Amino acid sequence: MKKDYSKEELLEKVIDEEVEFIHLQFTDIMGVMKNISITKEQLDKALDNEIMFDGSSIDGFVRIEESDMYLRPDLSTFQIFPWASQYKEARIICDIYNSDGTPFEGCPRNTLKRMINEAKELNYIMNVGPECEFFLFNTDEKGEPSLETHDNAGYFDLAPVDLGGNARKDIITALKKIGFKIEASHHECAPGQHEIDFEYADALTTADNIMTFKMVVRIIAQRHGLHATFMPKPKDNIAGSGMHLNVSLANLDGSNAFYDTEDEINLSKPAYYFLGGLIKHAKAFTAITNPTVNSYKRLVPGYEAPVMIAWAESNRSPLIRIPSKKGSSTRIELRSPDPSANPYLALAVTLKSGLDGIKHRLQPANKVNNNLYDMTKRELLDNGIDRLPTNLKEAVLKFSKDEIMKEALGDHLFDRVIDAALYEWNEYSKYISQWEIDRYLMKF
């Protein structure tokens, strides 16, 4: 999917392909894609890292007195959009740099790159395969999103019950045209809910791909008169959308560092230690992998989302499971993240937690074979099994006390994440839900 262009090669390709507009894309602290659009005539300037923007206008970036920031394009991320109509358009993903030429520590992509370098110092490369779920809803006569689903299908249903099939096919076609290798797609459990899985890659490529995937899904859905949302749980009493992360470490020679034929379940010692790190820091990193108030409406029993901090070989009820595929496919599946997460930060804290486990040889506790939802509170307590945070405030308080999270994000992002989460929690706390009205208005 990526190609290492030189500046001259890229300028020539833009001319040969008759590209008129280039979108310089980057991601803010909340995981929202931003972009500055330039004409082809300005590309030479952009490739010399001379495009500046006001960082004080972007959530979580800098104060107004230090607002000048620069976009540094990653030429390997150049892609021509496959849906051009009158004019051809392309994009390049950028890193954010300070005016003095140093990487901006508040740039999520820079943060993940720093963690990737830390893994390389231990002779590891992180590979990730995400499972991204989303909802497709009808739009009203004004084109605004509704909560009406376009189908009443369920898990793995087909057309004509799955009316989103055509939109999903067009999404896949568009993704393939820009280099995605699609492994599977299907209707998910809830009406209007879908999943498209694409091939695993190194952590930075995967984070870039998740941001690109979300953009493509929204654009193609809109062309079908639908609204695509990655909100974790848009409706009551249905399954929410997850973004399971299938994680493995590779040795520098490319072999899977998690695979060991001598172990009972074919996991290596680094894999167990990595798993131990995830268990240890699960409560804290949940503030990053599940960053909104709505995220915790998904993390409740009965809707296939994990609640308890435990692991199993194939059991899907705990936080982490070990899929049955072995050899080069040996991996750990972290099931709690949702697609509202900033993928750069989510992968950064996941990697940092696992590396902390490897550095300190943390043995993973809380292995279970039974369905956790069938276990009593006493059984859970007896097995030392705790649960994930129940709301955003609880999660961010755990996050704020975890030094490994601070090391992962750096002081700037660490503080901004806490500020943003507490602001959202305080805003949420001001509003009265319909549930409260229905439950208390007549009762008291």
For each residue, the residues with C-beta under 8 A, 3 or more apart:
1: 178 179 180 181 201 205 209
2: 76 77 179 205
3: 76 78
4: 75 76
5: 9 10 13 75 76 78
6: 9 10 75
7: 10 11 44 47 48 75
8: 11 12
9: 5 6 12 13
10: 5 6 7 13 14 43 47 75 78
11: 7 8 14 15 43 44 47
12: 8 9 15 16
13: 5 9 10 16 17 19 78
14: 10 11 17 19 22 40 43 90
15: 11 12 18 40
16: 12 13
17: 13 14 80 88 90
18: 15 88
19: 13 14 22 40 80 88 89 90
20: 39 40 87 88 89
21: 37 38 39 40 87 88 89 90
22: 14 19 37 38 39 40 42 43 46 89 90 91 92
23: 35 36 37 89 90 91 92
24: 35 36 37 38 46 51 71 73 91 92 94
25: 33 34 35 91 92 93 94 211
26: 33 34 35 71 93 94 95 96 107 109
27: 31 32 33 34 108 109 211 342 344
28: 31 32 34 58 59 60 61 108
29: 59 60 61 106 108 342 345 413 416 417 420
30: 59 60 291 342 420
31: 27 28 108 211 291 340 341 342 343 344 345
32: 27 28 59
33: 25 26 27 211 214 215
34: 25 26 27 28 58
35: 23 24 25 26 91
36: 23 24 51 53 71
37: 21 22 23 24
38: 21 22 24 42 43 45 46 51
39: 20 21 22 42 43
40: 14 15 19 20 21 22 43
41: 44
42: 22 38 39 45 46 51
43: 10 11 14 22 38 39 40 46 47
44: 7 11 41 47 48
45: 38 42 48 50 51
46: 22 24 38 42 43 49 50 51 71 73 92
47: 7 10 11 43 44 73 75
48: 7 44 45
49: 46 70 71 72 73 97
50: 45 46 70
51: 24 36 38 42 45 46 70 71
52: 68 69 70 71 99
53: 36 57 58 69 70 71
54: 57 58 67 68 69
55: 58 61 62 66 67 68 69 96 104
56: 61 62 63 64 66 67
57: 53 54 61 67
58: 28 34 53 54 55 61
59: 28 29 30 32 420
60: 28 29 30 106 413 416 417 420
61: 28 29 55 56 57 58 69 96 104 106
62: 55 56 66 67 69 104 106
63: 56 66 67
64: 56 67
65:
66: 55 56 62 63
67: 54 55 56 57 62 63 64
68: 52 54 55 99
69: 52 53 54 55 61 62 96 97 98 99 104
70: 49 50 51 52 53 96 97 98 99
71: 24 26 36 46 49 51 52 53 94 95 96 97
72: 49 94 95 96 97
73: 24 46 47 49 77 92 93 94
74: 77 92 93 94 95
75: 4 5 6 7 10 47 78 92
76: 2 3 4 5
77: 2 73 74 91 92 93 208
78: 3 5 10 13 75 90 91 92
79: 90 91 178 179 212
80: 17 19 84 88 89 90 178
81: 84 88 89 90 91 178
82: 173 174 177 178
83: 174 219 220 223
84: 80 81 87 88 89
85:
86:
87: 20 21 84
88: 17 18 19 20 21 80 81 84
89: 19 20 21 22 23 80 81 84
90: 14 17 19 21 22 23 78 79 80 81
91: 22 23 24 25 35 77 78 79 81
92: 22 23 24 25 46 73 74 75 77 78
93: 25 26 73 74 77 109 208 211
94: 24 25 26 71 72 73 74
95: 26 71 72 74 103 104 107 109 110 113
96: 26 55 61 69 70 71 72 103 104 106 107 109 110
97: 49 69 70 71 72 101 102 103 104 107
98: 69 70 101 102 103 104
99: 52 68 69 70
100:
101: 97 98
102: 97 98
103: 95 96 97 98 107 110 113
104: 55 61 62 69 95 96 97 98 107 110
105: 110 111 410 411 412 413
106: 29 60 61 62 96 410 412 413 416
107: 26 95 96 97 103 104 110 111
108: 27 28 29 31 111 112 342 344 345 348 413
109: 26 27 93 95 96 112 113 204 207 344
110: 95 96 103 104 105 107 113 114
111: 105 107 108 114 115 344 345 348 408 409 410 413
112: 108 109 115 116 203 204 207 344 345 347 348 351
113: 95 103 109 110 116 117 204
114: 110 111 117 118 348 410
115: 111 112 118 119 203 347 348 351 352 355 408
116: 112 113 119 120 125 126 202 203 204 351
117: 113 114 120 121
118: 114 115 121 122 351 352 355
119: 115 116 122 124 125 126 249 351 355
120: 116 117 123 124 125 252
121: 117 118
122: 118 119 355 358 359
123: 120 251 252
124: 119 120 249 250 251 252 257 270 355 358
125: 116 119 120 202 249 250 251 252
126: 116 119 202 203 247 248 249 250 347 351
127: 200 201 202 203 206 247 248 249 250
128: 200 201 202 203 206 245 246 247 347
129: 183 197 198 199 200 201 206 245 246 331
130: 197 198 206 209 210 243 244 245 246 343
131: 195 197 242 243 244 245 246
132: 195 196 197 210 213 214 230 243 339
133: 188 193 194 195 241 242 243 339
134: 193 194 195 214 217 228 229 230 241 339
135: 149 190 192 193 194 228 229 231 234 241
136: 149 150 164 167 192 193 194 221 226 227 228
137: 145 146 147 148 149 150 192 226 227 229 234
138: 146 148 149 150 225 226 227
139: 142 143 144 145 146 225 226 227
140: 143 144 145 146
141:
142: 139
143: 139 140
144: 139 140
145: 137 139 140 227 229
146: 137 138 139 140 227
147: 137 234 235
148: 137 138
149: 135 136 137 138 152 191 192
150: 136 137 138 163 164 192 226
151: 157 161 162 163 164 187 191 192
152: 149 161 191
153: 157 161 162 163 164 187 191
154: 157 187 189 190 191
155: 186 187 188 189
156: 186 187
157: 151 153 154 161 162 187
158: 161 162 165 187
159: 162 163 165 166
160: 163
161: 151 152 153 157 158
162: 151 153 157 158 159 165 187
163: 150 151 153 159 160 166
164: 136 150 151 153 167 168 187 192 194 226
165: 158 159 162 168 169 187
166: 159 163 169 170 224
167: 136 164 170 171 220 221 224 226
168: 164 165 171 172 185 194 196
169: 165 166 172 173
170: 166 167 173 174 220 223 224
171: 167 168 174 175 196 216 217 220 221
172: 168 169 175 176 182 185 196
173: 82 169 170 176 177
174: 82 83 170 171 177 178 216 219 220
175: 171 172 178 180 182 196 198 213 216
176: 172 173 179 180 181 182
177: 82 173 174
178: 1 79 80 81 82 174 175 212 216
179: 1 2 79 176
180: 1 175 176 198 199 209 213
181: 1 176 198 199
182: 172 175 176 185 196 197 198 199
183: 129 197 198 199
184: 195 196 197
185: 168 172 182 194 195 196 197
186: 155 156 194 195
187: 151 153 154 155 156 157 158 162 164 165 193 194 195
188: 133 155 193 194 195 239 241
189: 154 155 193 238 239 304
190: 135 154 193 235 238 239
191: 149 151 152 153 154 238
192: 135 136 137 149 150 151 164
193: 133 134 135 136 187 188 189 190 238 239 241
194: 133 134 135 136 164 168 185 186 187 188
195: 131 132 133 134 184 185 186 187 188
196: 132 168 171 172 175 182 184 185 213 217
197: 129 130 131 132 182 183 184 185
198: 129 130 175 180 181 182 183 209 213
199: 129 180 181 182 183
200: 127 128 129 206 246 248
201: 1 127 128 129 205 206 209
202: 116 125 126 127 128 205 206
203: 112 115 116 126 127 128 206 207 347 351
204: 109 112 113 116 207 208
205: 1 2 201 202 208 209
206: 127 128 129 130 200 201 202 203 209 210 343 347
207: 109 112 203 204 210 211 343 344 347
208: 77 93 204 205 211 212
209: 1 130 180 198 201 205 206 212 213
210: 130 132 206 207 213 214 243 339 343
211: 25 27 31 33 93 207 208 214 215 343
212: 79 178 208 209 215 216
213: 132 175 180 196 198 209 210 216 217
214: 33 132 134 210 211 217 218 230 339
215: 33 211 212 218 219
216: 171 174 175 178 212 213 219 220
217: 134 171 196 213 214 220 221 228
218: 214 215 221 222 228
219: 83 174 215 216 222 223
220: 83 167 170 171 174 216 217 223 224
221: 136 167 171 217 218 224 226 227 228
222: 218 219 225 226 227 228
223: 83 170 219 220
224: 166 167 170 220 221
225: 138 139 222
226: 136 137 138 139 150 164 167 221 222
227: 136 137 138 139 145 146 221 222
228: 134 135 136 217 218 221 222
229: 134 135 137 145 234
230: 132 134 214 241 338 339 340
231: 135 234 241 294 340
232: 240 241 242 290 292 294 295 297 298 338 339 340
233: 238 240 241 294 295 297 298
234: 135 137 147 229 231 294
235: 147 190 238
236:
237:
238: 189 190 191 193 233 235 303
239: 188 189 190 193 303 304 305
240: 232 233 297 298 303 305 338
241: 133 134 135 188 193 230 231 232 233 298 338 339
242: 131 133 232 298 305 335 336 337 338 339
243: 130 131 132 133 210 337 338 339 341 346
244: 130 131 333 334 335 337
245: 128 129 130 131 333 334 337 346 347 350
246: 128 129 130 131 200 323 331 332 333
247: 126 127 128 274 331 332 333 334 350 354
248: 126 127 200 256 257 258 330 331 332
249: 119 124 125 126 127 256 257 258 270 271 274 354
250: 124 125 126 127 254 255 256 257
251: 123 124 125 254 255 256 257
252: 120 123 124 125
253:
254: 250 251
255: 250 251 259 328
256: 248 249 250 251 259 327 328 329 330
257: 124 248 249 250 251 268 270 271
258: 248 249 267 268 270 271 274 330 331 332
259: 255 256 266 267 268 271 326 327 328 330
260: 263 266 267 268 269 271
261: 266
262:
263: 260 266 267 268
264:
265: 313 322
266: 259 260 261 263 326 330
267: 258 259 260 263 271 272 275 322 330
268: 257 258 259 260 263 271 272
269: 260 272 273 361
270: 124 249 257 258 273 274 358
271: 249 257 258 259 260 267 268 274 275 330 332
272: 267 268 269 275 276 363 364
273: 269 270 276 277 354 357 358 360 361 362 363
274: 247 249 258 270 271 277 278 332 354 355 357 358
275: 267 271 272 278 279 311 320 332 354 357 364
276: 272 273 279 280 357 361 362 363 364 365
277: 273 274 280 281 353 354 355 356 357 358 360 362
278: 274 275 281 282 319 320 332 334 350 353 354 357 364
279: 275 276 282 309 310 311 319 320 362 364 365 366
280: 276 277 353 356 357 362
281: 277 278 284 285 349 353 356 402 404 405
282: 278 279 285 286 309 319 336 353 388
283: 286 309 386 388 389 395 398
284: 281 287 349 395 398 399 401 402 404 405
285: 281 282 288 289 349 350 353 399 402 405
286: 282 283 289 290 336 388 389 395 398 399
287: 284 290 291 389 392 395 396 398 399 405 417 421
288: 285 291 341 342 345 346 348 349 399 405 417
289: 285 286 334 336 337 338 341 346 349 350
290: 232 286 287 295 296 298 299 336 337 338 340 341 392 395
291: 30 31 287 288 295 340 341 342 392 417 421
292: 232 295 340 392 424
293: 296 297 391 392 424 425 428
294: 231 232 233 234 297 298 340
295: 232 233 290 291 292 298 299 338 340 392
296: 290 293 299 300 389 390 391 392 395
297: 232 233 240 293 294 300
298: 232 233 240 241 242 290 294 295 303 305 338
299: 290 295 296 305 306 307 336 388 390
300: 296 297 303 305 307
301: 307 373
302: 373
303: 238 239 240 298 300
304: 189 239 316
305: 239 240 242 298 299 300 335 336
306: 299 317 318 319 320 335 336 388
307: 299 300 301 372 387 388
308: 317 318 319 372 380 385 386 387 388
309: 279 282 283 318 319 366 385 386 387 388
310: 279 318 319 320 366 367 368 372 383 385
311: 275 279 318 319 320 321 322 364 366 367 368
312: 315 316 317 318 320 321 322 367 368 369
313: 265 321 322 324 369
314: 321 322 323 324
315: 312 318 321 368 369 370 371 372
316: 304 312 321 335
317: 306 308 312 368 371 372 373
318: 306 308 309 310 311 312 315 321 335 366 368 372
319: 278 279 282 306 308 309 310 311 334 335 336 388
320: 275 278 279 306 310 311 312 332 333 334 335
321: 311 312 313 314 315 316 318 333 335
322: 265 267 311 312 313 314 331 332 333
323: 246 314 329 331 333
324: 313 314
325: 329 330 331
326: 259 266 329 330
327: 256 259 330
328: 255 256 259
329: 256 323 325 326
330: 248 256 258 259 266 267 271 325 326 327
331: 129 246 247 248 258 322 323 325
332: 246 247 248 258 271 274 275 278 320 322
333: 244 245 246 247 320 321 322 323
334: 244 245 247 278 289 319 320 337 350
335: 242 244 305 306 316 318 319 320 321
336: 242 282 286 289 290 299 305 306 319 388
337: 242 243 244 245 289 290 334 341 346
338: 230 232 240 241 242 243 289 290 295 298 341
339: 132 133 134 210 214 230 232 241 242 243
340: 31 230 231 232 290 291 292 294 295
341: 31 243 288 289 290 291 337 338 345 346
342: 27 29 30 31 108 288 291 345 346
343: 31 130 206 207 210 211 346 347
344: 27 31 108 109 111 112 207 347 348
345: 29 31 108 111 112 288 341 342 348 349 409 413 417
346: 243 245 288 289 337 341 342 343 349 350
347: 112 115 126 128 203 206 207 245 343 344 350 351
348: 108 111 112 114 115 288 344 345 351 352 408 409
349: 281 284 285 288 289 345 346 352 353 405 408 409
350: 245 247 278 285 289 334 346 347 353 354
351: 112 115 116 118 119 126 203 347 348 354 355 408
352: 115 118 348 349 355 356 404 405 407 408
353: 277 278 280 281 282 285 349 350 356 357 404 408
354: 247 249 273 274 275 277 278 350 351 357 358
355: 115 118 119 122 124 274 277 351 352 358 359
356: 277 280 281 352 353 359 360 362 404
357: 273 274 275 276 277 278 280 353 354 360 361 362 364
358: 122 124 270 273 274 277 354 355 361
359: 122 355 356
360: 273 277 356 357
361: 269 273 276 357 358
362: 273 276 277 279 280 356 357
363: 272 273 276
364: 272 275 276 278 279 311 357 367
365: 276 279 384
366: 279 309 310 311 318 383 384 385
367: 310 311 312 364
368: 310 311 312 315 317 318 372 375 383 385
369: 312 313 315
370: 315 374 375
371: 315 317 374 375
372: 307 308 310 315 317 318 368 375 380 385
373: 301 302 317
374: 370 371
375: 368 370 371 372 379 380 383 385
376: 379 380
377: 380 381
378: 381 382
379: 375 376 382 383
380: 308 372 375 376 377 383 385
381: 377 378 384 385
382: 378 379
383: 310 366 368 375 379 380
384: 365 366 381
385: 308 309 310 366 368 372 375 380 381
386: 283 308 309
387: 307 308 309 390
388: 282 283 286 299 306 307 308 309 319 336 395
389: 283 286 287 296 392 394 395 398
390: 296 299 387 394
391: 293 296 394 395 425
392: 287 290 291 292 293 295 296 389 395 396 421 424 425 428
393: 396 397 421 422 425
394: 389 390 391 397 398
395: 283 284 286 287 290 296 388 389 391 392 398 399 421
396: 287 392 393 399 400 417 418 421 422 425
397: 393 394 400 401
398: 283 284 286 287 389 394 395 401 402
399: 284 285 286 287 288 395 396 402 405 417 418 421
400: 396 397 418
401: 284 397 398
402: 281 284 285 398 399 405 406
403: 406 407
404: 281 284 352 353 356 407 408
405: 281 284 285 287 288 349 352 399 402 408 409 414
406: 402 403 409 410 411 414
407: 352 403 404 410
408: 111 115 348 349 351 352 353 404 405
409: 111 345 348 349 405 406 412 413 414 417
410: 105 106 111 114 406 407 413 414
411: 105 406 414 415
412: 105 106 409 415 416
413: 29 60 105 106 108 111 345 409 410 416 417
414: 405 406 409 410 411 417 418
415: 411 412 418 419
416: 29 60 106 412 413 419 420
417: 29 60 287 288 291 345 396 399 409 413 414 420 421
418: 396 399 400 414 415 421 422
419: 415 416 422 423
420: 29 30 59 60 416 417 423 424
421: 287 291 392 393 395 396 399 417 418 424 425
422: 393 396 418 419 425 426
423: 419 420 426 427
424: 292 293 392 420 421 427 428
425: 293 391 392 393 396 421 422 428 429
426: 422 423 429 430
427: 423 424 430 431
428: 293 392 424 425 431
429: 425 426
430: 426 427
431: 427 428
432: 436 437
433: 436 437
434: 437 438
435: 438 439
436: 432 433 439 440
437: 432 433 434 440 441
438: 434 435 441
439: 435 436 443
440: 436 437 443 444
441: 437 438 444
442:
443: 439 440
444: 440 441
